[in-house]
Amino acid sequence: MEDQETILSLRSSFMTEEYIRRSMSRNASATPADMDILRQSLSRRARDDGEESYMTGAESVLPPGTTGVRRSSNDDSEVGESMLSKTTDYGASASTTGTALAPAPVKPPMPKWKKELMNLHTTDDWMAVWLCLLQVLLCWLAVHFIFNYVQGDTAEWMAEIPVLPYLWPENNPMDLVNLKYIAIAFGVILVLSTGGYWKLYHKEGILLLLGGWTLPMCVVLMLSYVATLISREETFDGNGIDYAVWDLAIGMAVGNLLNFLSGDAPIRNEYIVGFDEDGFAAEKKWPQWKVACSFVYSWLTTVTCVAEYYIKIGIILLIVDFNAVIELGVRGLIVAIPVPGLCLVVGWQMAKCLLPDRLTFAICLMFGISICGSSAVAACSAAIGATKQELSLGVSIVAVFAIIFIIGEPLLGKYVLEDLLTVKGVGAWIGGTVDLTGGVVAAAETYGELEGIKTAVIVKLTQNALLGLWITIGTAVWMATQAVEKKVSQDSIAYRLWQKFPKFVIGYFACSLITSYAITDENERIGVSYLASQLGRWWFSIGFFSIGFSTSFTILTELYKTPKILVLYFGLQTFDIVLTGVAAYIGFRVLQ
């Protein structure tokens, strides 16, 4: 019955519009206002008659088993006289012929797979994939046609292409060569981000696009550069105080300051009617500096409100050479593969016990602890739909508390565990337990053994390579759990999983596979991975700054209000350290 009523309703709407269109075509002097009057009159008449569908032209279209009475437009007393005179000829003509319009064909619903194909360029997930594939292509073109033939050996030109600021004060970060390559990277990011924004969101003029997106993106890039420059100071870099910490800190400082100074001022200086102290009507004008702060905050929010979009691009550009993963061998894979899975299982049970009302945040945090720090937190957040506040808090906890392990684990490995695990075993242990990828490098260099450094880096890169797999499994489990709890139809679970599936994971695997196997020359493969990862590093920086910009300082009080968050973090981190140590002992001592 509901389907029949729907068809009749659609047929009625179609025939009404057809009647109006024909009436208008026969009366050249008719205006759009006349069309609206006629449409409202027909709708009112159908409602008064109590019909499922109503007359159009000569006969009504009624439910089966009923008969219609022929009408013409002259019967409608509610239509204005001007419109009646214009439609009388058509109504009389239709009445004379006595023919009814054919029912409108009802189009079948579009197949779901066709809808998904139409979304390949309209969602930020897919846009991130296309932009990253384009960046990999640009990196390959640069390596193949420029650097390899102009600069010589890959290792030589890689040392001469500083896409990040130099370490200072030993070097001069304002060196023109350094700034030249950073400017090229910024130019690529600026052009691609502007094009992606225009395709996804912006359909207005080029000047509004440049002023409303490109210029604020330039400001955000400069602030991200300042954060990265601070992180490249030798003391900070040596102690693993990563760029993510500084991006979040500077973003929070700028965003909270602008928000505090602007108050509730509008973005334009307008007179607002209010009342003075004596109760008389008065006009209020905001101070110009408050209006300016409000405008700047709103202006930058245009760019910073899509932080997850930048994070997805950075994750895809975490290109991993699968050949290096294979070279790690069985011993390294024992540390890199089973341990994160077991940590996720234990973390899930801990999260349900400690934070049952904040599971999305707890899941993001346990992914960051179990796999690769802030990148995993951001990827999990995008996959399961965590809020920006949850993402910001998770990244802050992982980035700040990782400093403890970056400093402590090399000392513990050097003086306590080296005889038990061997040098490579200590490297694998560091690589598997220090959350941040940059922190692994810092901790391994502090440990000081070359074989340990190589093993630590490869283990962490292996975990990065499997990030997409763990995110996929975690999303599937999360969606299945939600479906059971909310009693969702089992028939829709597969489609809902695909809808919620993080499409950027496809781009992550695609870029890594292309780099690993489609590029056959080893030097070119190394060069493309290097350039793409450096570009991804800047996308991450923009993303973390954007997260901080939209985060209030009050979110940090969550650690005091909810101490169970710290219990979850340190409890799961301790389990990860012990389990990784056992796996390293089995892989590098027992199987030696």
C-alpha positions as CSV (number, residue, x, y, z in Angstrom):
1,M,0.0,0.0,0.0
2,E,2.8,2.4,0.8
3,D,4.5,1.7,-2.5
4,Q,1.2,2.4,-4.4
5,E,0.7,5.6,-2.5
6,T,4.3,6.7,-3.3
7,I,3.8,6.0,-7.0
8,L,0.5,7.9,-7.1
9,S,2.1,10.8,-5.3
10,L,5.0,10.9,-7.8
11,R,2.6,10.6,-10.7
12,S,0.4,13.4,-9.4
13,S,3.4,15.7,-8.9
14,F,4.7,15.0,-12.4
15,M,1.4,15.7,-14.0
16,T,0.8,18.9,-12.1
17,E,4.1,20.2,-13.3
18,E,3.4,19.1,-16.9
19,Y,0.0,21.0,-16.8
20,I,1.8,24.1,-15.5
21,R,4.5,23.8,-18.1
22,R,2.0,23.5,-21.0
23,S,-0.1,26.4,-19.7
24,M,3.0,28.6,-19.5
25,S,4.1,27.6,-23.0
26,R,0.8,28.8,-24.5
27,N,0.9,32.1,-22.7
28,A,4.0,34.1,-23.4
29,S,3.1,36.9,-21.0
30,A,3.0,34.5,-18.0
31,T,5.6,35.1,-15.2
32,P,7.2,32.7,-12.7
33,A,4.9,34.3,-10.0
34,D,1.9,33.2,-12.0
35,M,3.3,29.7,-12.1
36,D,3.7,29.6,-8.3
37,I,0.1,30.8,-7.9
38,L,-1.2,28.1,-10.1
39,R,1.0,25.4,-8.4
40,Q,-0.2,26.5,-4.9
41,S,-3.9,26.5,-6.1
42,L,-3.6,23.0,-7.5
43,S,-2.0,21.7,-4.3
44,R,-4.7,23.3,-2.2
45,R,-7.5,21.8,-4.4
46,A,-6.0,18.4,-4.1
47,R,-5.8,18.7,-0.3
48,D,-9.4,20.0,0.0
49,D,-10.7,17.1,-2.2
50,G,-8.9,14.6,-0.1
51,E,-7.4,12.9,-3.2
52,E,-4.2,11.0,-3.5
53,S,-3.6,12.7,-6.8
54,Y,-5.5,15.3,-8.7
55,M,-6.6,16.7,-12.0
56,T,-4.1,17.9,-14.6
57,G,-5.6,19.3,-17.7
58,A,-8.7,17.2,-18.4
59,E,-9.0,14.2,-16.1
60,S,-7.9,13.2,-12.6
61,V,-5.6,10.3,-11.8
62,L,-7.2,8.5,-8.9
63,P,-6.5,5.3,-7.1
64,P,-7.7,2.1,-9.0
65,G,-11.4,1.5,-8.7
66,T,-12.5,5.1,-8.6
67,T,-13.8,7.4,-11.4
68,G,-12.7,10.9,-12.1
69,V,-14.7,14.0,-13.1
70,R,-13.4,16.0,-15.9
71,R,-12.3,19.4,-15.0
72,S,-10.8,22.4,-16.8
73,S,-8.8,25.2,-15.5
74,N,-12.1,27.3,-15.5
75,D,-13.3,25.3,-12.5
76,D,-10.6,26.6,-10.3
77,S,-12.1,29.6,-8.5
78,E,-9.0,30.2,-6.4
79,V,-6.6,31.1,-9.2
80,G,-6.2,34.8,-9.9
81,E,-8.2,36.3,-12.8
82,S,-5.1,37.1,-14.8
83,M,-3.9,33.5,-14.5
84,L,-7.4,32.1,-15.3
85,S,-7.6,34.1,-18.5
86,K,-4.2,32.7,-19.6
87,T,-5.0,29.1,-18.9
88,T,-8.7,29.0,-20.2
89,D,-7.7,28.2,-23.7
90,Y,-5.5,25.3,-22.7
91,G,-8.2,24.0,-20.3
92,A,-10.9,24.2,-22.9
93,S,-8.6,22.5,-25.4
94,A,-8.0,19.7,-23.0
95,S,-11.6,19.5,-22.1
96,T,-12.6,19.2,-25.8
97,T,-10.2,16.5,-26.6
98,G,-11.2,14.6,-23.5
99,T,-7.7,12.9,-23.3
100,A,-5.8,12.4,-20.1
101,L,-2.1,12.8,-19.8
102,A,-0.2,9.5,-19.7
103,P,1.1,8.5,-16.2
104,A,4.7,9.5,-15.6
105,P,7.1,6.5,-15.6
106,V,8.6,5.9,-12.2
107,K,12.3,5.6,-12.4
108,P,13.8,2.7,-10.5
109,P,16.2,3.7,-7.7
110,M,19.8,4.0,-8.6
111,P,21.9,0.9,-7.8
112,K,24.2,1.4,-4.8
113,W,27.3,0.5,-6.7
114,K,26.5,3.3,-9.2
115,K,26.1,5.8,-6.3
116,E,29.5,4.8,-5.0
117,L,31.1,5.3,-8.4
118,M,29.5,8.8,-8.6
119,N,31.1,9.6,-5.2
120,L,34.7,8.9,-6.4
121,H,35.3,12.6,-6.7
122,T,32.9,14.1,-4.2
123,T,34.2,12.9,-0.8
124,D,37.3,13.9,1.0
125,D,38.5,10.2,1.3
126,W,38.6,9.7,-2.4
127,M,40.0,13.2,-3.1
128,A,42.8,12.4,-0.7
129,V,43.5,9.2,-2.7
130,W,43.6,11.1,-6.0
131,L,45.8,13.9,-4.7
132,C,48.3,11.4,-3.2
133,L,48.5,9.4,-6.5
134,L,49.2,12.6,-8.3
135,Q,51.9,13.5,-5.7
136,V,53.6,10.1,-6.2
137,L,53.6,10.7,-9.9
138,L,55.1,14.1,-9.5
139,C,57.8,12.7,-7.2
140,W,58.6,10.0,-9.7
141,L,58.9,12.5,-12.5
142,A,61.2,14.7,-10.4
143,V,63.4,11.7,-9.6
144,H,63.4,10.1,-13.0
145,F,63.9,13.2,-15.2
146,I,65.6,15.7,-13.0
147,F,67.5,14.5,-9.9
148,N,68.9,11.2,-11.2
149,Y,70.4,12.8,-14.3
150,V,71.3,16.2,-12.9
151,Q,72.5,15.4,-9.4
152,G,73.9,11.9,-10.0
153,D,73.5,9.1,-7.4
154,T,70.3,9.0,-5.4
155,A,72.1,9.0,-2.0
156,E,74.0,12.1,-3.0
157,W,71.1,14.3,-4.1
158,M,68.9,13.1,-1.3
159,A,71.4,14.6,1.1
160,E,71.3,17.8,-0.9
161,I,67.4,18.1,-1.1
162,P,66.5,19.3,2.4
163,V,62.7,19.4,2.3
164,L,62.7,20.0,6.1
165,P,64.5,22.8,7.9
166,Y,68.2,22.1,8.8
167,L,69.0,21.1,12.3
168,W,70.1,24.2,14.2
169,P,72.1,25.9,15.6
170,E,74.7,23.7,14.1
171,N,73.4,24.6,10.6
172,N,71.6,27.7,9.3
173,P,67.9,26.9,8.7
174,M,67.6,30.1,6.8
175,D,69.9,28.9,4.1
176,L,68.6,29.7,0.6
177,V,69.0,26.2,-0.7
178,N,67.0,24.9,2.3
179,L,64.3,27.5,1.8
180,K,64.1,26.9,-1.9
181,Y,63.1,23.3,-1.6
182,I,60.7,24.0,1.2
183,A,59.1,26.7,-1.0
184,I,58.7,24.1,-3.8
185,A,57.0,21.7,-1.4
186,F,54.7,24.4,-0.1
187,G,53.8,25.4,-3.7
188,V,52.8,21.8,-4.5
189,I,50.7,21.6,-1.3
190,L,49.1,25.0,-2.0
191,V,48.1,24.2,-5.6
192,L,46.8,20.7,-4.8
193,S,44.9,21.7,-1.7
194,T,43.3,24.6,-3.6
195,G,42.3,22.4,-6.4
196,G,40.9,19.8,-4.0
197,Y,38.9,22.3,-2.1
198,W,37.5,23.9,-5.2
199,K,36.4,20.4,-6.5
200,L,34.8,19.4,-3.1
201,Y,33.3,22.5,-1.6
202,H,33.7,25.7,-3.7
203,K,31.6,26.6,-6.7
204,E,32.1,30.4,-6.7
205,G,34.4,32.8,-8.4
206,I,38.2,32.5,-8.6
207,L,38.8,35.6,-6.5
208,L,36.7,34.3,-3.6
209,L,38.5,30.9,-3.9
210,L,41.9,32.6,-3.6
211,G,40.9,35.0,-0.8
212,G,38.8,32.5,1.1
213,W,41.1,29.5,0.8
214,T,44.5,30.0,-0.7
215,L,45.5,33.0,1.4
216,P,44.5,31.5,4.8
217,M,46.3,28.2,3.7
218,C,49.4,30.3,3.2
219,V,49.1,31.6,6.7
220,V,48.6,28.0,8.1
221,L,51.6,26.8,6.1
222,M,53.8,29.5,7.6
223,L,52.7,28.7,11.2
224,S,53.3,25.0,10.5
225,Y,56.8,25.9,9.3
226,V,57.4,27.8,12.6
227,A,56.3,24.7,14.6
228,T,58.6,22.4,12.5
229,L,61.5,24.8,12.7
230,I,61.2,24.8,16.5
231,S,61.2,21.0,16.5
232,R,64.4,20.9,14.4
233,E,66.4,22.5,17.2
234,E,69.0,20.0,18.1
235,T,68.0,19.5,21.8
236,F,64.4,19.0,21.0
237,D,65.1,16.8,18.0
238,G,67.6,14.7,20.0
239,N,65.1,14.1,22.8
240,G,62.3,13.2,20.4
241,I,60.1,16.2,21.1
242,D,58.3,15.8,17.8
243,Y,56.8,18.4,15.5
244,A,53.3,17.1,16.4
245,V,53.8,18.5,19.9
246,W,54.7,22.0,18.6
247,D,52.0,22.0,15.9
248,L,49.4,21.3,18.5
249,A,50.8,23.8,21.0
250,I,51.0,26.7,18.5
251,G,47.7,25.8,17.0
252,M,46.0,25.8,20.4
253,A,47.7,29.1,21.3
254,V,46.7,30.9,18.1
255,G,43.1,29.6,18.1
256,N,42.4,30.1,21.7
257,L,43.9,33.6,21.7
258,L,41.9,34.7,18.7
259,N,38.7,33.2,20.2
260,F,39.3,34.9,23.5
261,L,40.0,38.3,22.0
262,S,37.1,38.3,19.6
263,G,34.5,37.2,22.2
264,D,31.1,37.2,20.6
265,A,31.9,39.9,18.2
266,P,30.6,39.5,14.6
267,I,33.0,39.2,11.6
268,R,31.8,42.5,10.3
269,N,31.3,45.7,12.3
270,E,27.6,46.1,12.5
271,Y,25.3,48.2,14.6
272,I,23.2,46.1,16.9
273,V,20.1,47.4,18.6
274,G,20.2,47.0,22.4
275,F,19.4,48.9,25.6
276,D,21.6,51.3,27.5
277,E,21.9,51.5,31.3
278,D,18.7,53.6,31.6
279,G,16.7,51.1,29.6
280,F,16.4,53.2,26.4
281,A,17.0,51.7,23.0
282,A,20.5,52.2,21.8
283,E,22.9,51.0,19.0
284,K,26.0,49.1,19.9
285,K,29.1,49.1,17.8
286,W,31.9,46.5,18.5
287,P,35.5,47.7,18.8
288,Q,37.3,47.4,15.5
289,W,40.1,45.1,17.0
290,K,37.5,42.6,18.3
291,V,35.8,42.5,14.9
292,A,39.2,42.0,13.2
293,C,40.1,39.1,15.6
294,S,36.7,37.5,14.9
295,F,37.2,37.8,11.2
296,V,40.7,36.3,11.2
297,Y,39.5,33.4,13.4
298,S,36.6,32.7,11.0
299,W,38.9,33.2,8.0
300,L,41.5,30.6,9.2
301,T,38.7,28.2,10.3
302,T,37.9,27.8,6.6
303,V,41.2,25.9,6.3
304,T,41.5,24.3,9.7
305,C,38.0,22.8,9.8
306,V,39.1,19.9,7.5
307,A,42.0,18.7,9.7
308,E,41.1,15.0,9.1
309,Y,41.4,15.6,5.3
310,Y,45.1,16.6,5.7
311,I,45.8,13.7,8.1
312,K,44.4,11.3,5.5
313,I,46.8,12.6,2.9
314,G,49.7,12.4,5.2
315,I,48.8,8.8,6.1
316,I,48.6,7.8,2.4
317,L,52.0,9.3,1.8
318,L,53.6,7.2,4.6
319,I,54.9,5.1,1.7
320,V,56.4,1.8,2.9
321,D,58.7,-0.3,0.8
322,F,57.3,-3.8,1.1
323,N,60.6,-5.2,0.0
324,A,62.2,-3.9,3.2
325,V,59.4,-5.6,5.2
326,I,60.2,-8.9,3.5
327,E,63.9,-8.5,4.2
328,L,63.1,-8.1,7.9
329,G,62.5,-11.9,8.1
330,V,60.5,-14.0,10.4
331,R,62.3,-12.8,13.5
332,G,61.4,-9.2,13.0
333,L,57.8,-10.0,11.9
334,I,57.3,-11.8,15.2
335,V,57.7,-8.4,16.9
336,A,55.9,-6.3,14.2
337,I,52.7,-8.3,13.5
338,P,51.4,-10.4,16.5
339,V,52.2,-7.8,19.2
340,P,49.9,-5.0,17.9
341,G,47.1,-7.4,17.4
342,L,47.3,-8.7,21.0
343,C,47.6,-5.2,22.3
344,L,44.5,-4.1,20.5
345,V,42.6,-7.1,21.9
346,V,43.7,-6.3,25.5
347,G,43.2,-2.6,24.9
348,W,39.6,-3.2,23.8
349,Q,38.9,-5.1,27.0
350,M,40.5,-2.4,29.1
351,A,38.6,0.3,27.3
352,K,35.2,-1.4,28.0
353,C,36.1,-1.6,31.7
354,L,37.6,1.8,32.2
355,L,35.9,4.1,29.7
356,P,32.6,2.4,28.6
357,D,31.0,5.8,27.9
358,R,33.9,7.0,25.8
359,L,34.7,4.1,23.6
360,T,35.5,6.0,20.4
361,F,38.2,8.0,22.3
362,A,39.6,4.9,24.0
363,I,39.8,3.0,20.7
364,C,41.8,5.9,19.1
365,L,44.1,6.0,22.1
366,M,44.7,2.2,22.1
367,F,45.5,2.3,18.3
368,G,48.1,5.0,18.9
369,I,49.7,3.0,21.7
370,S,49.6,-0.3,19.8
371,I,50.8,0.7,16.4
372,C,52.5,4.1,15.5
373,G,51.4,6.9,17.7
374,S,49.7,10.0,16.4
375,S,49.3,8.7,12.9
376,A,47.4,5.7,14.1
377,V,45.2,7.9,16.4
378,A,44.4,10.2,13.4
379,A,43.7,7.2,11.1
380,C,41.4,5.5,13.6
381,S,39.6,8.7,14.4
382,A,38.8,9.2,10.7
383,A,37.7,5.6,10.4
384,I,35.3,5.3,13.3
385,G,34.0,8.9,13.4
386,A,35.6,10.3,16.6
387,T,35.1,14.0,17.4
388,K,37.8,16.6,16.9
389,Q,38.1,16.9,20.7
390,E,38.7,13.2,21.1
391,L,41.3,13.3,18.3
392,S,43.1,16.2,19.7
393,L,43.2,14.7,23.2
394,G,44.5,11.4,21.9
395,V,47.2,12.9,19.8
396,S,48.3,15.2,22.7
397,I,48.6,12.2,25.1
398,V,50.5,10.0,22.7
399,A,52.9,12.8,21.6
400,V,53.6,14.2,25.1
401,F,54.0,11.0,27.1
402,A,56.1,9.4,24.4
403,I,58.9,11.6,25.5
404,I,59.2,9.5,28.7
405,F,59.8,6.3,26.7
406,I,62.1,8.0,24.1
407,I,64.5,9.0,26.9
408,G,64.1,5.9,29.2
409,E,64.0,2.9,26.8
410,P,67.5,3.5,25.2
411,L,69.0,3.5,28.7
412,L,67.1,0.5,29.8
413,G,68.1,-1.4,26.6
414,K,71.8,-0.4,26.9
415,Y,72.4,-1.3,30.5
416,V,69.8,-4.0,31.3
417,L,68.4,-5.8,28.2
418,E,71.2,-5.9,25.7
419,D,72.7,-9.1,27.0
420,L,69.3,-10.7,27.2
421,L,67.9,-9.6,23.8
422,T,71.0,-9.0,21.7
423,V,71.6,-5.6,19.9
424,K,69.1,-6.3,17.2
425,G,66.6,-7.5,19.8
426,V,66.9,-4.2,21.7
427,G,66.4,-2.3,18.4
428,A,63.3,-4.4,17.6
429,W,62.0,-3.7,21.1
430,I,62.5,0.0,20.8
431,G,60.9,0.0,17.3
432,G,57.8,-1.8,18.6
433,T,57.2,0.2,21.8
434,V,58.0,3.8,21.1
435,D,54.9,5.3,19.6
436,L,56.1,8.0,17.3
437,T,58.0,7.1,14.2
438,G,60.3,10.1,14.7
439,G,60.6,9.1,18.3
440,V,61.9,5.6,17.3
441,V,64.7,7.2,15.3
442,A,65.6,9.5,18.2
443,A,65.5,6.6,20.7
444,A,67.5,4.3,18.5
445,E,70.2,6.9,17.8
446,T,70.4,7.5,21.6
447,Y,70.9,3.7,22.0
448,G,73.8,4.1,19.5
449,E,74.3,0.7,17.9
450,L,74.0,0.7,14.1
451,E,72.4,-2.7,13.8
452,G,69.9,-1.8,16.5
453,I,69.1,1.5,14.7
454,K,68.4,-0.3,11.5
455,T,66.2,-3.0,13.1
456,A,64.3,-0.4,15.1
457,V,63.4,1.6,12.0
458,I,62.4,-1.4,9.9
459,V,60.2,-2.8,12.7
460,K,58.4,0.6,13.0
461,L,58.1,0.9,9.2
462,T,56.6,-2.6,9.2
463,Q,54.0,-1.5,11.8
464,N,53.3,1.5,9.6
465,A,52.8,-0.7,6.6
466,L,50.2,-2.7,8.4
467,L,48.4,0.3,9.8
468,G,45.8,0.1,7.0
469,L,45.2,-3.6,7.7
470,W,44.6,-3.0,11.4
471,I,42.4,0.0,10.7
472,T,40.3,-2.1,8.3
473,I,39.9,-4.9,10.9
474,G,39.2,-2.4,13.7
475,T,36.6,-0.6,11.7
476,A,34.9,-3.9,10.7
477,V,34.8,-5.0,14.4
478,W,33.5,-1.6,15.6
479,M,30.8,-1.5,13.0
480,A,29.7,-5.0,13.7
481,T,29.6,-4.3,17.4
482,Q,27.5,-1.2,16.8
483,A,25.1,-3.1,14.5
484,V,24.5,-5.8,17.2
485,E,24.0,-3.2,20.0
486,K,21.6,-1.1,17.9
487,K,19.9,-4.2,16.3
488,V,20.7,-3.1,12.8
489,S,19.5,-5.4,10.0
490,Q,22.2,-7.9,9.2
491,D,21.5,-7.5,5.5
492,S,22.8,-4.0,5.6
493,I,26.0,-4.6,7.6
494,A,28.2,-5.3,4.6
495,Y,27.1,-2.2,2.8
496,R,27.4,-0.1,5.9
497,L,30.9,-1.4,6.5
498,W,31.8,-0.3,3.0
499,Q,30.2,3.1,3.6
500,K,32.2,3.6,6.8
501,F,35.3,1.9,5.5
502,P,38.2,4.5,5.4
503,K,38.8,4.8,1.6
504,F,42.1,6.4,2.2
505,V,43.4,3.0,3.3
506,I,43.0,1.9,-0.4
507,G,45.2,4.9,-1.4
508,Y,47.7,3.9,1.3
509,F,48.2,0.4,-0.1
510,A,48.0,1.6,-3.7
511,C,50.8,4.2,-3.3
512,S,53.0,1.7,-1.3
513,L,52.5,-1.1,-3.8
514,I,53.1,1.2,-6.8
515,T,56.3,2.4,-5.2
516,S,57.5,-1.0,-4.1
517,Y,56.8,-3.0,-7.4
518,A,55.9,-0.7,-10.3
519,I,59.1,1.3,-9.9
520,T,61.8,-1.3,-10.7
521,D,64.9,0.9,-10.3
522,E,66.0,0.7,-6.6
523,N,67.5,4.3,-6.6
524,E,64.3,5.7,-8.1
525,R,62.2,3.8,-5.5
526,I,64.2,5.2,-2.7
527,G,64.0,8.7,-4.1
528,V,60.2,8.6,-4.6
529,S,59.6,7.2,-1.1
530,Y,61.9,9.9,0.3
531,L,60.2,12.8,-1.5
532,A,56.6,11.5,-0.9
533,S,57.3,11.0,2.8
534,Q,58.6,14.5,3.1
535,L,55.5,15.9,1.5
536,G,53.4,13.8,3.8
537,R,55.3,15.2,6.7
538,W,54.1,18.7,5.8
539,W,50.5,17.5,5.3
540,F,50.7,16.0,8.8
541,S,52.1,19.3,10.2
542,I,49.1,21.2,8.7
543,G,46.7,18.7,10.1
544,F,48.1,18.8,13.6
545,F,48.1,22.6,13.6
546,S,44.5,22.6,12.4
547,I,43.5,20.2,15.2
548,G,45.2,22.4,17.8
549,F,43.6,25.5,16.3
550,S,40.0,24.2,16.9
551,T,40.8,22.7,20.3
552,S,40.1,24.6,23.6
553,F,42.6,24.5,26.4
554,T,39.9,23.3,28.6
555,I,40.1,19.9,26.9
556,L,43.4,19.2,28.8
557,T,41.4,19.2,32.1
558,E,40.0,15.9,31.0
559,L,43.1,14.2,32.3
560,Y,42.3,15.5,35.8
561,K,38.6,14.9,35.6
562,T,39.0,11.4,34.2
563,P,42.2,9.8,35.6
564,K,41.1,6.5,34.1
565,I,42.4,7.9,30.8
566,L,46.0,7.8,32.2
567,V,45.3,4.3,33.7
568,L,44.4,3.1,30.3
569,Y,47.4,4.7,28.6
570,F,50.1,3.6,31.1
571,G,48.5,0.2,31.6
572,L,48.3,-0.7,27.9
573,Q,51.8,0.9,27.3
574,T,53.2,-1.4,30.0
575,F,51.6,-4.5,28.5
576,D,53.0,-3.4,25.1
577,I,56.5,-3.0,26.5
578,V,56.5,-6.4,28.2
579,L,54.9,-8.3,25.3
580,T,57.3,-6.7,22.8
581,G,60.2,-7.7,25.0
582,V,59.0,-11.3,25.1
583,A,58.6,-11.3,21.3
584,A,62.0,-9.8,20.8
585,Y,63.6,-12.4,23.0
586,I,61.9,-15.2,21.0
587,G,62.8,-13.8,17.7
588,F,66.4,-12.7,18.3
589,R,67.6,-15.0,21.1
590,V,65.6,-18.2,20.9
591,L,65.5,-18.3,17.1
592,Q,69.0,-16.9,16.6
